[in-house]
């Protein structure tokens, strides 16, 4: 399993001309992602999500996702937001379970630099703060959705 995942990460990093040289493919991806075009970043995200799903199924662990009940989507208004809870709280993101794509300039999603055809993803603090008041400054385990 480790060999497969490392090989997949290395392959992904090798596809990015902006990825720095180095032996650690995860660090290379992490370093390159902020400089990618949104469509390229979305493609990398799909590859990483597939690998994450494969590993979780192999070890019997469920997804790091939690519903965000009662909060409307900034794009479509439906209350189907999901918090992606991998990593530290400040790195959590929110997506809409409807899967509707951004329509680009003028899209009601409010994403800076909105790109047509890219899935919506918001920082947790932005999505919650925009519609449900400010997120806690120092969230504890009990504050997490």
ABEGO torsion letter per residue (X at the ends): XAAAAAAAAAAAAAABAABBBEABAAAAAAAAAAABBAAAAAAAAAAAAAAAAAAAAAAGBBBBBBBBBGBBBAAAGBBABBBBABEBAAABBBBBAAGBBBAEBGBAAGBBGBBBGBBBBBBAAAAAAAAAEBBBABBBAAABX
